[in-house]
Amino acid sequence: MKIIACRAEDVVLLDEHLPSASADSHHCARFARQQEGESTYLLAWRDEVPAGHAEVRWNGCAAPEVRKAVGACPEINGLAVAGHLRSQGIGSALVRAAEDLARERGLPAIGLGVDETNARAAALYARLGYRPAVRYVDRWAYVDRGGLRVECADSCTFLVKELRA
């Protein structure tokens, strides 16, 4: 497995192997943010096929509750692994790669949100050293493949890990 920052030519393969529920490609939006310097979009590859992804948003989580509690702590967002490849260390490797990038920038901490119904992910993040900082509602929307706007609101906890050099 290798983990690299997304390249323009990777977006088509991401849409093919890790499609989103929206009509517009989430991968295109993440790659565009990376091109603007707002984030780094990490891709995990296995056998020349994208196996997972995570975006490090350098300006932090947009939720007001989170910003009040942790400021602009960089956020690992959009962490996902292909269903048939879960529980093989890919998600952990993506999180560690994100942490390494934050350390390289001299940042003292990094965080991520976890849905309160996702006990499996919460357990993984706890094993990796993430601790609860604040509860919040993650609000987001997308246009589905039928053209309907879908509004989402998930009860989450923002977790933070202190980084050492």
ABEGO torsion letter per residue (X at the ends): XBBBBBBAAAAAAAAAABBBABABBAAAAAAAAAAAGABBBBBBBBGGBBABBBBBBAAEBABAAAAAAAEABBBBBGBBBBAAABGAGAAAAAAAAAAAAAAAAGBABBBBBBBAABAAAAAAAAAAGBBBABBBBBBBBBBBAAGBBBBBBBBBBBBBBBBBX
